[in-house]
Amino acid sequence: MMKRIFATILVISNALFFGTHTFAATTAGQEMRTQVLYLADIITNDNFMNDFVTRAEFARMVVKASKYKDSVSYYDSITAFSDVDSSNEYSSFIKIATKEGYMTSYLGGLFKPNEYVTYKDLTRACLALLGYENSDFSGNQIAGRYEMFCSLKINDNIDKTINDFVTKKDCVNGIYNTLKTKTKGGNSAYGTSVFKDLSVNSDGDLNATGLTKTKLEGPFILKRGEALNLAIPFDITVANIFINGVSQTLEQTMRELNNMGYLVYYYNKTTKTVYVYKEGTTLESSTMVKKGYVNHIYYSASDTITPTRVQIDLAYYTLSGSDVKFAFSYAGTIHVGDQIIFIYTKSDNGNDSDDSGDGAVETVGTITNAYIYNLNY
C-alpha cells in the first residue's frame, strides 16, 4: 500500500519525492477503467497508455471530466497565454482548466502546453474537481494535497513519486478514482453528478453501462440470409452479443434471424458489443421495433412536399427528422403499400393534429427510423 506522508511535515522531504508506491487495491481492472473514460470522452482513444501526457492534453482530460465538459468551444478566438495560439485545439480547455483552478500557469503569462504533466499536477486537478481549494490545505500546499489525495484513495493503481511525469495510464487511474469519490462535503460520487448515465455499483466501482449509448452505431437491419459477422467492423468471435438484453451466442442469434426474418442491431466498437432486437423494446423502454404495411402518408395543407404523419397497419405515427420525412415523401424510397421495418418512440399523450384537414388523431408514437423490408426467402 502507498506509504502516507506525515501530516506534520514542514518541508518537502525525501519521503515525498522518493520511494512512495501503491498497488492495485480495487476490483476494477485497468481495461475497464480505461473504457469508462473513453466512453465518457475524457480520453479519445485507449492507445499509447504508457506515454507521458502533455499539459495541453491533460487540460482536455480534466475539463472533459468536469461540469464544463459540454460547453467547450474547440477553437477560442482569445487565448489566455502567449504560448498557446488561439487556433490550438486545446486553447479553450486550457483557458477553463486554469480559470477553474484545475491547473496552474507559469510566470510571464505562459502555460507551457507541450511540457509533461507531473504527479503533483494530477493531484491538484483531481482534488479541484472534487471541490477542494487552496484554503483546504494549510502549510505546504503540495504536501497537503498529496496527503488528501492518498487519504481519499485516489492514488490507487498509481506508482509514482510527486515530481514524476505521469503517463496516460496514470491519468486514467487518477481521474477514474476521482469520479467514484465523494465530493467535498457531499454524499455521492462525483462522477454521478457530472455524467447522468454513470453510476456506482455495490463494489464501489463505476458502472458505465449507460455511457455505452453515446458510442453506439446504428440502428441497422439484418435480414434473413445475411451474416452478422460480415455486417460489423470487428471480429465476431470476440464480440459480446445481446438479444433484447439477454446474452446470446452467434448461433442463437442466427437462429433468431431465421425465425423472425429480420433483426435490428446496434454495435459498440469500443466494447466489441452487439445489441440485437426483435420486435418489441429496443434501447429504451419507450422505443419499439415493428414491421407493418404503409396504408397512408399524410401531408399538411401548407406543405405538400414534406409528410407529417403516416398510417401503418391502421395505426397513426408522426415522423421525426428530415431523413425519415424524406424517406416517406414523394421523392423518397417508402410508398403506400410497402412493407417496412420501423423504430418508433411511444407517444406520451397519444394525440396529434396537423392542418391536413383530417383533424386530431390518436398516434401510437413517433417514427425515428424506417427501412423497406424487401425480404428475399
N, C-alpha and C positions, 0 to 999 in steps of 0.2 A: 504493500500500500504506500501511497505517497506520504513522505515524511512532512509533517506540518511545521511551518515556520513558527518560532517562538513569538508570542504576542508582545513580549516586552522588548523585542529587538529595537535598538536605537539607530543602527546603521545597517546598510545592506551588506550583509556578511557573506562569507563563502557558502553558508548553508542555503542562502537564497539563490546564488548564482551557479552553484555547482552541486551535482550529485543528488538531485531530487528525482525520483522515479515513481511511476504508477503502472499498474497492470489492470487488465480487463476486470471490471467489477460489476458489470451489468449483463442482463440476459440478451440484449440486442446485439447481433453480430455486426461486423463492420459493413458488410454488404447492405444490410437492412438500413443502417444509419445513413449510408451514402444515398440509397434510393429515396429515403424520406426527404432529404434535402434537395435531391434532383426533382422529385415530384412537386416540391414546394417552390421550385425555380430559384432556390438560394444558390445552387450551383448549376451550371449549364450543361455539364456532362460528367461522367464518372471516370474520366481518363486522367492520367498523369497525377495520381494521388500522392506520389512521393516527391513531387516538385514543390519548390518553395513558392509562396504566394506573394505577388507584388501588393503594395499598398493600394493601388488603384483597383486591382481585382478584389481585394478584401473589402474595400468600400462598397462594392456592389453586393457582396455576400451579406454584409451587415445590414444594409438598407433593405435588401430583399427579405431579411428576417425581422424587419421592424414594421411598425404600423404605417410607414410611408411606402411600403412595397408596391402599391398600386398607383402611386401619384408621382412617378418619376418621369420627367421629360428626358429622353436619352441624349439629347444634344442641347446644352444650355448656352444661350447666346451670351451670357455674362458669366465669366469664370471668376472664382474666388481667389485663385492663386496664379502667380506669374509663370509657374512651370507646368500649369495644366491648361492646355489650349481649349477654347470653347467648343471646338469640333471633336474633342476627345470623347469617345463613347462612355467614359466613366465620369465625365465632369459633373453631371447632376448628382450622381451617387456620392462623389467626393464632397460636394457642397453640403448635402444633407448630413453625411456622416460626421463632418466636422462641426456643423451648426448644432447638431443634437448631442454632441459630446461623445459619440461612439468612437471617434478617432481624434487625434490631436494633429496640429500642423507644426511647422518649424518657424524660427525667427526669419524675418525678411520676406514674409509672405510666400513661403514655399511649402509645398505638400510632399514633394519627392515621391511622385507616383510610381516610379519604377524600382524603388528600393523594396527590400523584402520585409514582410511583417514579422515581428518578434512575438515571443510568448507574452510579454507584458502588454503588447498591443491587443492581443487576443483576450487577455483577462479584462482589460479596460472595456472593450467592446461588449463582451458578454454581460458583464455586470451593469453596464449602462443600459442595455436592452431590458434588463430586469428592473430598472428604475433607480439604481444606486448612483449617487452623486459624490463629488469631491468631499462634501461635508460629512459623509458617512464614514470617512476614514481619517482618523486623527494621526498626527505624526507623519511618518514616512508613507506617502500615498501608494507607492509601488508595493511595499511590503504589506500594507493594509489590504489592498485589493487582492494580492496573491493569497493572503490568509483567508479572506472571504471566499475567493474562487475555490479553494480547496475544501473549506468547510461545507460549501453547498454541493460538493462532489462534481462540479463542472469539469474538474481535471481528469475525470475517469477516462481511461484509454489514451491519455496524452503522456508521452515520455520525453519531456523536455525540461530544460532549466530556463530561468526567467529571461535571459538575454538571447536565447537561441532563436534562430529563424524557425518558423513553423511551416509545415507542409500543408498541402490541401487536405490530406487526411486528418491532420491535427485540427484544422479549422472546422472540418465536418464534425469531428467529435465534440469540440468545444461548443459549437452552435447547436448541435443536436441535444447535448446535455442542458444547454440553456433553455431550449424550447420546452423541455419537460420539467423544468424547475419553477417553483412558485415565484411570483413577482414579489418585490419588496413590499411587505405588509399585506400581501394577498393570500388567498386560499386556493387558488387554482393555478395550473401550469401555464406559464407564459405563452407557449405556442398555441393553446386553445383559444386565446383571446385575439391572436393575430390571424390565425387560419381557421375559418369556421368549420372546415372539414377535417380538422385534426383533433384527435382525442388521445387520452392516456388509458392504457389497458390495466388490468389488475396487477401486472408485474411492474408497473411504474414506467413502462416504455411507451413510445408513441405509436399510435395506431393510425396509419396513413391511408387506410382503405379509401376514405372519401377523396383524398387527393388524386387518386388514380384517374378520376373522371377528367381532370384537367389535361391528362396526357393521352386520352383515348382518341383513336382514329376510327371513324365510322359514322353512321351505320352503313354496312354493306349487306348485299343479298347473296346468299349461296343457294343455288338451285340444284335439284336432283340431277346427278350426272357430273357435277362439278366437284373438284377436290379441294378441301380446306388447306392442305399443305401447299398447294400452288397459289392460294389466294392471300397468304400472309407473308410478310417480308422477313421472317426468321424461321429457324429450324423447328418444325412442328414436334420433333421428338423431345425437345426440351421445354415445350410450351405447357403452361397450365391452362386447361380448358374447363369452362363452366357453362352449363346449360341451365338457364333460368336460376342461376345462383348455386347450382349443385355441381360439384366436381365430377367430370366425366373423362373417359379415355377418348382417343381419336376414333376408335372402332365404334364406341357407343354413339359418338356424335354423328358419324356417317350413317349409322342405322336410323337415328332420328331424322336425318335428312331424307333418307329413302322413304320413311313412313310419312313425313309431313309434306314432302315435295319442295319445301324451301325452309331456310333458316335466316334469321337476321343476326349479324355478328359485328362486334367491335373488337379492336385489339390494342394492346399497350406494348409498344416495342421495348420500353424500359424494363418492365417486369416480365416480358415474354408471356403475357396472359391473353387468352382469347375468351371473350364473353359472348356466348351464343344464346339466342332467344327464340322460342317457339311462339305461336300465337298466345298472347297474354301479356303479363307485365314484363317490361324491359328494364332499362336502367333505374327508373324511379317508379314508385308505386302508382303514380298518376299517368304514366306513359305506357302506351299499349302498342302491340304489333297486331295487325289484322290483314285479312285478304278479302276482297269483295269486288263486285261489278259496279262500274260508274253508271248511275241512272240519269244524272243530270248535272250540268255545270251552269252556275248562275253568275251573271254579271250585274253590276249596278247600272242604273239608268244613266248616271253621269259619266261612267267609264265603261264603254263596251269592249275595251281591249283587255282589261285585267279582271279575271274572275275573282269573286268574293267568297263563294262557298260552293260546295258540291254535295250531291246526294249519292251515297254508296249503299247498296242493299237497303234502300228506302230510309236510311238514316242520314241526317244532315251534319256536315262538318264545315267549319271555317278553314281558311287557308292562311298559313303563316310563312312569311319570307318571299322574296322576289323569285327565287328559284322554283319554289313549289307553285306559285301562282303562274309562272311562265309554263311549267310542265302541263298545267291544265288549260292553258289558253289555246286560241285558235292555231298559233304557231308552235305549240308545244307537242309533246310526244304522247300525252294521255288524252283520250277522247271518250265520249259517251259509248258505252258498250264494252269498253276494255276491262279486263280483269287485272286488278292491281294489288300490290302489297304496299301497305302504308303504315306509317308510325304516327300516332296522334297523342296529344296531351288531353286528358279528360277535362271537360268543361266544369267550371266552378258552379255556375248558376243555371246552365242548360238553356239559356235564352240568347238569341242573336237576331238582329234585324239589319236590313240594308234598304236601299231605295230602289230595289229591283222590281217593286210592285207586288212582291209576294208577302210582304209584311214580316212580322216576327215569327220565327220558327224555333222549335226546340232542337238544340245542337248537342251532339254527343261529345264533341271536342274539337281541337284544332290540329290539322294535319301539318306535320313538320317535315316529313319525307315521304315520297311516293315513287313507286317503281312499277313499270309494266311487268306482269307476271311472265307471260310467254314461256310456259314450261314445256319442254320437249321430253316426252316419255320415251 
